[in-house]
Amino acid sequence: MRSNLSVGGLAAVAVLIGATAVAQTAAAPAAKHSTAKPNIDQEIKLLRQDVRSEKSKTMLSALELNADQTAKFLPIYKDFEADLAKLNDTREANIREYAKNYSNMTDTKADELVNQAMSYYKKRADLIANYYDKIRGSLGTGTAARFVQVESMLDNIIDLQIQSNLPLITTAASH
């Protein structure tokens, strides 16, 4: 178990770096320059792929599955990652919208962005619950519970990094 924590720790650091770069890139004022946009989009795409890869490695390491269990788990987890990637597209769009409107934030836009963020978190929780049931049905409660724990830990790390790199909302009414 100790070796899993070391591997998981290294992967978590890689996830942290990738998430930080995504948040900084999406919120950076320089992102408004039209000549840089294609490069930023490509960079975000590559960073998201790296984060998914590191998460997969960490997940497999933490679950300690045998070959038969791994064969059952991987197709479910790949479906989960695909569904999560689609959901994260909405999160990325929300962050981009936040960056675009940051300098001229209105109460209406702030309310819209916050509601979109809350909707994302609810949908992510529902997605994890759905896949908990699928994994539990295929591999049992223990493995499914560990999946939820590891996924939650990694999501919390990524959330913290993204949120800590975004400035707090200010509107004319909040001054």
TILO-782884 format. One record per atom (N, C-alpha, C): x, y, z; residue in one letter; atom name. Coordinates in Angstrom, 1 decimal, padded with zeros to 4 digits. Layout:
TILO-782884
PT;x;y;z;residu;atome
PT;X;Y;Z;A;CA
...
***
This chain:
TILO-782884
PT;x;y;z;residu;atome
PT;000.8;-001.2;000.0;M;N
PT;000.0;000.0;000.0;M;CA
PT;000.9;001.3;000.0;M;C
PT;002.0;001.2;000.7;R;N
PT;002.9;002.4;000.7;R;CA
PT;003.4;002.8;-000.6;R;C
PT;003.7;001.8;-001.5;S;N
PT;004.1;002.1;-002.8;S;CA
PT;003.1;002.8;-003.7;S;C
PT;001.8;002.4;-003.4;N;N
PT;000.7;003.1;-004.1;N;CA
PT;000.6;004.6;-003.8;N;C
PT;000.9;004.9;-002.5;L;N
PT;000.9;006.3;-002.1;L;CA
PT;002.0;007.1;-002.8;L;C
PT;003.1;006.5;-003.0;S;N
PT;004.2;007.1;-003.7;S;CA
PT;003.9;007.4;-005.1;S;C
PT;003.4;006.3;-005.8;V;N
PT;003.0;006.5;-007.2;V;CA
PT;001.9;007.5;-007.3;V;C
PT;000.9;007.3;-006.4;G;N
PT;-000.2;008.2;-006.4;G;CA
PT;000.2;009.7;-006.2;G;C
PT;001.2;009.8;-005.3;G;N
PT;001.6;011.2;-004.9;G;CA
PT;002.3;011.8;-006.1;G;C
PT;003.1;011.0;-006.9;L;N
PT;003.8;011.6;-008.0;L;CA
PT;002.7;011.9;-009.1;L;C
PT;001.8;011.1;-009.3;A;N
PT;000.8;011.3;-010.3;A;CA
PT;-000.1;012.6;-009.9;A;C
PT;-000.3;012.7;-008.6;A;N
PT;-001.1;013.9;-008.1;A;CA
PT;-000.4;015.1;-008.4;A;C
PT;001.0;015.1;-008.3;V;N
PT;001.8;016.3;-008.6;V;CA
PT;001.6;016.7;-010.0;V;C
PT;001.7;015.6;-010.9;A;N
PT;001.5;015.9;-012.3;A;CA
PT;000.2;016.4;-012.6;A;C
PT;-000.9;015.9;-012.0;V;N
PT;-002.2;016.4;-012.2;V;CA
PT;-002.3;017.9;-011.7;V;C
PT;-001.7;018.2;-010.6;L;N
PT;-001.7;019.5;-010.1;L;CA
PT;-001.1;020.5;-011.1;L;C
PT;000.1;020.1;-011.6;I;N
PT;000.7;021.0;-012.6;I;CA
PT;-000.1;021.2;-013.8;I;C
PT;-000.7;020.1;-014.3;G;N
PT;-001.6;020.2;-015.5;G;CA
PT;-002.8;021.1;-015.2;G;C
PT;-003.4;020.9;-014.1;A;N
PT;-004.6;021.6;-013.8;A;CA
PT;-004.3;023.1;-013.6;A;C
PT;-003.2;023.4;-013.0;T;N
PT;-002.8;024.8;-012.8;T;CA
PT;-002.6;025.4;-014.1;T;C
PT;-001.9;024.8;-015.0;A;N
PT;-001.6;025.3;-016.3;A;CA
PT;-002.9;025.6;-017.1;A;C
PT;-003.9;024.7;-017.0;V;N
PT;-005.2;024.8;-017.6;V;CA
PT;-005.9;026.1;-017.1;V;C
PT;-005.9;026.2;-015.8;A;N
PT;-006.6;027.3;-015.1;A;CA
PT;-005.9;028.6;-015.5;A;C
PT;-004.6;028.6;-015.5;Q;N
PT;-003.9;029.9;-015.8;Q;CA
PT;-004.0;030.2;-017.3;Q;C
PT;-004.0;029.2;-018.1;T;N
PT;-004.1;029.5;-019.5;T;CA
PT;-005.5;030.0;-019.9;T;C
PT;-006.5;029.4;-019.3;A;N
PT;-007.9;029.8;-019.6;A;CA
PT;-008.2;031.2;-019.0;A;C
PT;-007.6;031.5;-017.9;A;N
PT;-008.0;032.8;-017.3;A;CA
PT;-007.0;033.9;-017.6;A;C
PT;-005.9;033.6;-018.3;A;N
PT;-004.9;034.6;-018.5;A;CA
PT;-005.4;035.7;-019.4;A;C
PT;-005.1;037.0;-019.1;P;N
PT;-005.5;038.1;-019.9;P;CA
PT;-005.0;038.0;-021.4;P;C
PT;-003.8;037.4;-021.5;A;N
PT;-003.2;037.3;-022.8;A;CA
PT;-004.0;036.4;-023.7;A;C
PT;-004.9;035.6;-023.2;A;N
PT;-005.7;034.7;-024.0;A;CA
PT;-006.7;035.5;-024.8;A;C
PT;-006.8;036.8;-024.6;K;N
PT;-007.8;037.6;-025.4;K;CA
PT;-007.2;037.9;-026.8;K;C
PT;-005.9;037.8;-026.9;H;N
PT;-005.3;038.1;-028.2;H;CA
PT;-005.6;037.0;-029.2;H;C
PT;-006.2;037.4;-030.3;S;N
PT;-006.7;036.5;-031.3;S;CA
PT;-005.5;035.6;-031.9;S;C
PT;-004.3;036.2;-032.0;T;N
PT;-003.2;035.4;-032.6;T;CA
PT;-002.8;034.3;-031.7;T;C
PT;-003.0;034.4;-030.4;A;N
PT;-002.6;033.3;-029.4;A;CA
PT;-003.6;032.3;-029.2;A;C
PT;-004.9;032.5;-029.6;K;N
PT;-006.0;031.6;-029.3;K;CA
PT;-005.8;030.2;-029.8;K;C
PT;-005.4;030.0;-031.0;P;N
PT;-005.2;028.6;-031.5;P;CA
PT;-004.2;027.8;-030.7;P;C
PT;-003.1;028.5;-030.3;N;N
PT;-002.1;027.8;-029.5;N;CA
PT;-002.6;027.5;-028.1;N;C
PT;-003.3;028.4;-027.5;I;N
PT;-003.9;028.2;-026.2;I;CA
PT;-004.9;027.1;-026.2;I;C
PT;-005.7;027.0;-027.2;D;N
PT;-006.7;025.9;-027.3;D;CA
PT;-006.0;024.6;-027.4;D;C
PT;-004.9;024.5;-028.2;Q;N
PT;-004.2;023.3;-028.4;Q;CA
PT;-003.5;022.9;-027.1;Q;C
PT;-002.9;023.9;-026.4;E;N
PT;-002.3;023.7;-025.1;E;CA
PT;-003.2;023.1;-024.1;E;C
PT;-004.4;023.7;-024.0;I;N
PT;-005.4;023.2;-023.0;I;CA
PT;-005.8;021.8;-023.4;I;C
PT;-006.0;021.5;-024.7;K;N
PT;-006.3;020.1;-025.1;K;CA
PT;-005.3;019.1;-024.7;K;C
PT;-004.0;019.5;-024.9;L;N
PT;-002.9;018.6;-024.5;L;CA
PT;-002.8;018.4;-023.0;L;C
PT;-003.0;019.5;-022.3;L;N
PT;-002.9;019.4;-020.8;L;CA
PT;-004.0;018.5;-020.3;L;C
PT;-005.2;018.7;-020.8;R;N
PT;-006.4;017.8;-020.4;R;CA
PT;-006.1;016.4;-020.7;R;C
PT;-005.5;016.1;-021.8;Q;N
PT;-005.1;014.7;-022.1;Q;CA
PT;-004.1;014.1;-021.1;Q;C
PT;-003.1;015.0;-020.8;D;N
PT;-002.1;014.6;-019.8;D;CA
PT;-002.7;014.3;-018.4;D;C
PT;-003.6;015.2;-018.0;V;N
PT;-004.3;015.0;-016.7;V;CA
PT;-005.1;013.7;-016.7;V;C
PT;-005.8;013.4;-017.8;R;N
PT;-006.6;012.2;-017.9;R;CA
PT;-005.6;011.0;-017.8;R;C
PT;-004.5;011.0;-018.5;S;N
PT;-003.5;009.9;-018.4;S;CA
PT;-003.0;009.7;-017.0;S;C
PT;-002.6;010.8;-016.4;E;N
PT;-002.1;010.7;-015.0;E;CA
PT;-003.2;010.2;-014.0;E;C
PT;-004.4;010.6;-014.2;K;N
PT;-005.5;010.1;-013.4;K;CA
PT;-005.7;008.6;-013.6;K;C
PT;-005.7;008.2;-014.8;S;N
PT;-005.8;006.7;-015.1;S;CA
PT;-004.7;005.9;-014.4;S;C
PT;-003.5;006.4;-014.5;K;N
PT;-002.4;005.7;-013.8;K;CA
PT;-002.6;005.6;-012.3;K;C
PT;-003.0;006.7;-011.8;T;N
PT;-003.2;006.8;-010.3;T;CA
PT;-004.3;005.9;-009.9;T;C
PT;-005.4;005.9;-010.7;M;N
PT;-006.5;005.1;-010.3;M;CA
PT;-006.2;003.6;-010.3;M;C
PT;-005.5;003.2;-011.4;L;N
PT;-005.2;001.8;-011.5;L;CA
PT;-004.2;001.4;-010.4;L;C
PT;-003.3;002.2;-010.1;S;N
PT;-002.3;001.9;-009.0;S;CA
PT;-003.1;001.8;-007.6;S;C
PT;-004.0;002.7;-007.4;A;N
PT;-004.7;002.7;-006.1;A;CA
PT;-005.6;001.5;-005.9;A;C
PT;-006.2;001.1;-007.0;L;N
PT;-007.2;000.0;-006.9;L;CA
PT;-006.6;-001.4;-006.7;L;C
PT;-005.3;-001.5;-007.1;E;N
PT;-004.6;-002.8;-007.0;E;CA
PT;-005.4;-004.0;-007.5;E;C
PT;-005.8;-003.9;-008.8;L;N
PT;-006.6;-004.9;-009.4;L;CA
PT;-005.7;-006.0;-010.0;L;C
PT;-006.2;-007.2;-010.0;N;N
PT;-005.5;-008.3;-010.7;N;CA
PT;-005.9;-008.2;-012.2;N;C
PT;-005.3;-009.1;-013.0;A;N
PT;-005.5;-009.0;-014.5;A;CA
PT;-007.0;-009.1;-014.9;A;C
PT;-007.7;-010.0;-014.2;D;N
PT;-009.1;-010.2;-014.5;D;CA
PT;-010.0;-009.0;-014.1;D;C
PT;-009.7;-008.5;-013.0;Q;N
PT;-010.4;-007.3;-012.5;Q;CA
PT;-010.1;-006.1;-013.4;Q;C
PT;-008.8;-006.0;-013.8;T;N
PT;-008.4;-004.9;-014.6;T;CA
PT;-009.2;-004.9;-016.0;T;C
PT;-009.3;-006.1;-016.5;A;N
PT;-010.0;-006.3;-017.8;A;CA
PT;-011.5;-005.9;-017.6;A;C
PT;-012.1;-006.1;-016.5;K;N
PT;-013.5;-005.7;-016.2;K;CA
PT;-013.6;-004.2;-016.0;K;C
PT;-012.6;-003.7;-015.3;F;N
PT;-012.6;-002.3;-014.9;F;CA
PT;-012.3;-001.3;-016.0;F;C
PT;-011.3;-001.6;-016.8;L;N
PT;-010.9;-000.6;-017.8;L;CA
PT;-012.0;-000.1;-018.8;L;C
PT;-012.8;-001.0;-019.3;P;N
PT;-013.9;-000.5;-020.2;P;CA
PT;-014.9;000.4;-019.5;P;C
PT;-015.2;000.1;-018.3;I;N
PT;-016.1;001.0;-017.5;I;CA
PT;-015.4;002.3;-017.2;I;C
PT;-014.1;002.3;-016.8;Y;N
PT;-013.4;003.5;-016.5;Y;CA
PT;-013.2;004.4;-017.8;Y;C
PT;-013.0;003.7;-018.9;K;N
PT;-012.8;004.5;-020.1;K;CA
PT;-014.1;005.2;-020.5;K;C
PT;-015.2;004.6;-020.3;D;N
PT;-016.5;005.2;-020.5;D;CA
PT;-016.7;006.4;-019.5;D;C
PT;-016.3;006.2;-018.2;F;N
PT;-016.4;007.2;-017.2;F;CA
PT;-015.6;008.4;-017.7;F;C
PT;-014.3;008.2;-018.1;E;N
PT;-013.5;009.3;-018.5;E;CA
PT;-014.0;010.0;-019.7;E;C
PT;-014.6;009.3;-020.6;A;N
PT;-015.2;010.0;-021.8;A;CA
PT;-016.4;010.8;-021.4;A;C
PT;-017.2;010.3;-020.5;D;N
PT;-018.4;011.1;-020.0;D;CA
PT;-017.9;012.3;-019.2;D;C
PT;-016.8;012.1;-018.4;L;N
PT;-016.3;013.2;-017.5;L;CA
PT;-015.6;014.2;-018.4;L;C
PT;-015.0;013.8;-019.5;A;N
PT;-014.3;014.8;-020.4;A;CA
PT;-015.4;015.7;-021.1;A;C
PT;-016.5;015.1;-021.4;K;N
PT;-017.6;015.9;-022.0;K;CA
PT;-018.1;016.9;-021.0;K;C
PT;-018.3;016.5;-019.7;L;N
PT;-018.7;017.3;-018.7;L;CA
PT;-017.7;018.4;-018.4;L;C
PT;-016.4;018.1;-018.5;N;N
PT;-015.4;019.1;-018.2;N;CA
PT;-015.3;020.1;-019.4;N;C
PT;-015.8;019.7;-020.5;D;N
PT;-015.9;020.7;-021.6;D;CA
PT;-016.8;021.9;-021.2;D;C
PT;-017.9;021.6;-020.5;T;N
PT;-018.8;022.7;-020.0;T;CA
PT;-018.1;023.5;-018.9;T;C
PT;-017.2;022.8;-018.1;R;N
PT;-016.5;023.6;-017.1;R;CA
PT;-015.5;024.5;-017.7;R;C
PT;-014.8;024.0;-018.7;E;N
PT;-013.8;024.8;-019.4;E;CA
PT;-014.5;026.0;-020.1;E;C
PT;-015.6;025.8;-020.7;A;N
PT;-016.3;026.9;-021.3;A;CA
PT;-016.8;027.9;-020.3;A;C
PT;-017.1;027.5;-019.1;N;N
PT;-017.5;028.4;-018.0;N;CA
PT;-016.4;029.2;-017.6;N;C
PT;-015.2;028.6;-017.4;I;N
PT;-014.0;029.3;-017.0;I;CA
PT;-013.6;030.3;-018.1;I;C
PT;-013.7;029.9;-019.4;R;N
PT;-013.4;030.9;-020.5;R;CA
PT;-014.4;032.1;-020.4;R;C
PT;-015.6;031.8;-020.2;E;N
PT;-016.6;032.8;-020.1;E;CA
PT;-016.3;033.8;-018.9;E;C
PT;-015.9;033.2;-017.8;Y;N
PT;-015.5;034.0;-016.7;Y;CA
PT;-014.3;034.9;-017.0;Y;C
PT;-013.3;034.3;-017.7;A;N
PT;-012.1;035.1;-018.1;A;CA
PT;-012.5;036.2;-019.0;A;C
PT;-013.4;035.9;-020.0;K;N
PT;-013.8;036.9;-021.0;K;CA
PT;-014.6;038.1;-020.3;K;C
PT;-015.3;037.8;-019.3;N;N
PT;-016.2;038.8;-018.7;N;CA
PT;-015.6;039.4;-017.4;N;C
PT;-014.4;038.9;-017.0;Y;N
PT;-013.9;039.3;-015.7;Y;CA
PT;-013.8;040.8;-015.5;Y;C
PT;-013.3;041.5;-016.5;S;N
PT;-013.1;043.0;-016.3;S;CA
PT;-014.4;043.8;-016.3;S;C
PT;-015.5;043.2;-016.8;N;N
PT;-016.7;043.9;-016.9;N;CA
PT;-017.9;043.1;-016.3;N;C
PT;-017.6;042.4;-015.2;M;N
PT;-018.5;041.5;-014.6;M;CA
PT;-019.7;042.2;-014.0;M;C
PT;-020.9;041.7;-014.4;T;N
PT;-022.2;042.2;-013.9;T;CA
PT;-022.7;041.2;-012.9;T;C
PT;-023.7;041.7;-012.1;D;N
PT;-024.3;040.8;-011.2;D;CA
PT;-025.0;039.6;-012.0;D;C
PT;-025.6;040.0;-013.1;T;N
PT;-026.3;039.0;-013.9;T;CA
PT;-025.4;037.9;-014.4;T;C
PT;-024.2;038.4;-014.9;K;N
PT;-023.3;037.4;-015.5;K;CA
PT;-022.6;036.6;-014.4;K;C
PT;-022.3;037.2;-013.2;A;N
PT;-021.8;036.5;-012.1;A;CA
PT;-022.8;035.4;-011.6;A;C
PT;-024.1;035.7;-011.6;D;N
PT;-025.1;034.8;-011.2;D;CA
PT;-025.1;033.6;-012.1;D;C
PT;-025.1;033.9;-013.4;E;N
PT;-025.1;032.9;-014.5;E;CA
PT;-023.9;032.0;-014.3;E;C
PT;-022.7;032.5;-014.2;L;N
PT;-021.5;031.7;-014.0;L;CA
PT;-021.5;030.8;-012.8;L;C
PT;-022.0;031.4;-011.7;V;N
PT;-022.1;030.6;-010.5;V;CA
PT;-023.1;029.4;-010.6;V;C
PT;-024.2;029.7;-011.2;N;N
PT;-025.2;028.7;-011.4;N;CA
PT;-024.7;027.6;-012.3;N;C
PT;-023.9;028.0;-013.4;Q;N
PT;-023.3;027.0;-014.3;Q;CA
PT;-022.3;026.1;-013.5;Q;C
PT;-021.5;026.8;-012.7;A;N
PT;-020.5;026.0;-011.9;A;CA
PT;-021.2;025.0;-010.9;A;C
PT;-022.3;025.5;-010.3;M;N
PT;-023.0;024.6;-009.4;M;CA
PT;-023.6;023.4;-010.1;M;C
PT;-024.2;023.7;-011.3;S;N
PT;-024.7;022.6;-012.1;S;CA
PT;-023.7;021.6;-012.5;S;C
PT;-022.5;022.1;-012.8;Y;N
PT;-021.3;021.2;-013.2;Y;CA
PT;-021.1;020.2;-012.0;Y;C
PT;-020.9;020.8;-010.8;Y;N
PT;-020.6;020.0;-009.6;Y;CA
PT;-021.7;018.9;-009.3;Y;C
PT;-023.0;019.3;-009.5;K;N
PT;-024.1;018.4;-009.3;K;CA
PT;-024.0;017.2;-010.4;K;C
PT;-023.8;017.6;-011.6;K;N
PT;-023.7;016.6;-012.7;K;CA
PT;-022.5;015.7;-012.5;K;C
PT;-021.3;016.2;-012.0;R;N
PT;-020.2;015.4;-011.7;R;CA
PT;-020.5;014.4;-010.6;R;C
PT;-021.1;014.9;-009.5;A;N
PT;-021.5;014.0;-008.4;A;CA
PT;-022.4;012.9;-008.9;A;C
PT;-023.4;013.2;-009.8;D;N
PT;-024.3;012.2;-010.3;D;CA
PT;-023.5;011.2;-011.2;D;C
PT;-022.6;011.7;-012.0;L;N
PT;-021.8;010.8;-012.9;L;CA
PT;-021.0;009.8;-012.0;L;C
PT;-020.3;010.3;-011.0;I;N
PT;-019.6;009.4;-010.1;I;CA
PT;-020.5;008.4;-009.5;I;C
PT;-021.7;008.8;-009.0;A;N
PT;-022.6;007.9;-008.4;A;CA
PT;-023.0;006.8;-009.4;A;C
PT;-023.3;007.2;-010.6;N;N
PT;-023.7;006.3;-011.7;N;CA
PT;-022.6;005.2;-011.9;N;C
PT;-021.4;005.7;-012.0;Y;N
PT;-020.3;004.8;-012.3;Y;CA
PT;-019.9;003.9;-011.0;Y;C
PT;-020.2;004.5;-009.9;Y;N
PT;-020.0;003.7;-008.6;Y;CA
PT;-020.9;002.4;-008.8;Y;C
PT;-022.1;002.6;-009.2;D;N
PT;-023.1;001.5;-009.3;D;CA
PT;-022.6;000.5;-010.4;D;C
PT;-022.1;001.0;-011.5;K;N
PT;-021.6;000.1;-012.5;K;CA
PT;-020.4;-000.7;-012.1;K;C
PT;-019.4;000.0;-011.4;I;N
PT;-018.2;-000.7;-010.9;I;CA
PT;-018.6;-001.7;-009.8;I;C
PT;-019.5;-001.3;-008.9;R;N
PT;-020.0;-002.2;-007.8;R;CA
PT;-020.6;-003.4;-008.4;R;C
PT;-021.4;-003.3;-009.5;G;N
PT;-022.0;-004.4;-010.1;G;CA
PT;-021.0;-005.4;-010.8;G;C
PT;-019.9;-004.8;-011.3;S;N
PT;-018.9;-005.7;-011.9;S;CA
PT;-017.8;-006.2;-011.0;S;C
PT;-017.4;-005.3;-010.1;L;N
PT;-016.2;-005.7;-009.3;L;CA
PT;-016.5;-005.7;-007.8;L;C
PT;-017.7;-005.3;-007.3;G;N
PT;-017.9;-005.4;-005.9;G;CA
PT;-017.8;-004.0;-005.3;G;C
PT;-018.4;-003.9;-004.0;T;N
PT;-018.5;-002.7;-003.3;T;CA
PT;-017.1;-002.1;-002.9;T;C
PT;-016.2;-002.9;-002.5;G;N
PT;-014.9;-002.4;-002.1;G;CA
PT;-014.1;-001.7;-003.2;G;C
PT;-014.1;-002.3;-004.3;T;N
PT;-013.4;-001.7;-005.5;T;CA
PT;-014.1;-000.4;-005.9;T;C
PT;-015.5;-000.5;-005.9;A;N
PT;-016.3;000.7;-006.3;A;CA
PT;-016.1;001.8;-005.3;A;C
PT;-016.0;001.5;-004.0;A;N
PT;-015.8;002.5;-003.0;A;CA
PT;-014.5;003.2;-003.1;A;C
PT;-013.4;002.3;-003.4;R;N
PT;-012.1;002.9;-003.6;R;CA
PT;-012.0;003.8;-004.8;R;C
PT;-012.7;003.4;-005.9;F;N
PT;-012.8;004.2;-007.1;F;CA
PT;-013.4;005.6;-006.7;F;C
PT;-014.5;005.7;-005.9;V;N
PT;-015.1;006.9;-005.5;V;CA
PT;-014.1;007.7;-004.7;V;C
PT;-013.4;007.1;-003.8;Q;N
PT;-012.4;007.8;-002.9;Q;CA
PT;-011.3;008.4;-003.8;Q;C
PT;-010.7;007.6;-004.6;V;N
PT;-009.6;008.1;-005.4;V;CA
PT;-010.1;009.2;-006.4;V;C
PT;-011.2;009.0;-007.0;E;N
PT;-011.7;010.0;-007.9;E;CA
PT;-012.0;011.3;-007.2;E;C
PT;-012.6;011.2;-006.0;S;N
PT;-012.9;012.4;-005.2;S;CA
PT;-011.6;013.1;-004.8;S;C
PT;-010.6;012.4;-004.4;M;N
PT;-009.3;013.0;-004.0;M;CA
PT;-008.7;013.7;-005.2;M;C
PT;-008.7;013.1;-006.4;L;N
PT;-008.1;013.7;-007.5;L;CA
PT;-008.9;014.9;-008.0;L;C
PT;-010.2;014.8;-007.9;D;N
PT;-011.1;015.9;-008.3;D;CA
PT;-010.9;017.1;-007.4;D;C
PT;-010.7;016.8;-006.1;N;N
PT;-010.5;017.9;-005.1;N;CA
PT;-009.2;018.6;-005.4;N;C
PT;-008.1;017.9;-005.7;I;N
PT;-006.8;018.5;-006.0;I;CA
PT;-007.0;019.4;-007.2;I;C
PT;-007.6;018.9;-008.3;I;N
PT;-007.8;019.6;-009.5;I;CA
PT;-008.6;020.9;-009.2;I;C
PT;-009.7;020.7;-008.5;D;N
PT;-010.6;021.8;-008.1;D;CA
PT;-009.9;022.9;-007.4;D;C
PT;-009.1;022.5;-006.4;L;N
PT;-008.3;023.5;-005.6;L;CA
PT;-007.3;024.2;-006.5;L;C
PT;-006.7;023.5;-007.4;Q;N
PT;-005.7;024.2;-008.3;Q;CA
PT;-006.4;025.2;-009.2;Q;C
PT;-007.5;024.8;-009.8;I;N
PT;-008.2;025.7;-010.7;I;CA
PT;-008.7;026.9;-009.9;I;C
PT;-009.4;026.6;-008.8;Q;N
PT;-010.0;027.7;-008.1;Q;CA
PT;-009.0;028.7;-007.5;Q;C
PT;-007.8;028.2;-007.1;S;N
PT;-006.8;029.0;-006.5;S;CA
PT;-006.1;029.9;-007.5;S;C
PT;-006.3;029.6;-008.8;N;N
PT;-005.7;030.4;-009.8;N;CA
PT;-006.7;031.3;-010.5;N;C
PT;-007.9;031.3;-010.1;L;N
PT;-008.9;032.2;-010.7;L;CA
PT;-009.1;033.4;-009.6;L;C
PT;-009.1;034.6;-010.1;P;N
PT;-009.4;035.7;-009.2;P;CA
PT;-010.8;035.7;-008.7;P;C
PT;-011.1;036.2;-007.5;L;N
PT;-012.5;036.3;-007.0;L;CA
PT;-013.3;037.2;-007.9;L;C
PT;-014.6;036.9;-008.0;I;N
PT;-015.5;037.7;-008.8;I;CA
PT;-015.7;039.1;-008.1;I;C
PT;-015.6;040.1;-008.8;T;N
PT;-016.0;041.4;-008.3;T;CA
PT;-017.0;042.1;-009.4;T;C
PT;-018.0;042.6;-008.9;T;N
PT;-019.0;043.3;-009.7;T;CA
PT;-019.1;044.8;-009.2;T;C
PT;-019.7;045.6;-010.0;A;N
PT;-019.9;047.0;-009.5;A;CA
PT;-020.7;047.0;-008.2;A;C
PT;-021.6;046.1;-008.0;A;N
PT;-022.4;046.0;-006.8;A;CA
PT;-021.6;045.5;-005.6;A;C
PT;-020.5;044.8;-005.8;S;N
PT;-019.8;044.3;-004.7;S;CA
PT;-018.7;045.2;-004.2;S;C
PT;-018.5;046.3;-004.8;H;N
PT;-017.5;047.3;-004.3;H;CA
PT;-018.0;048.1;-003.2;H;C
***
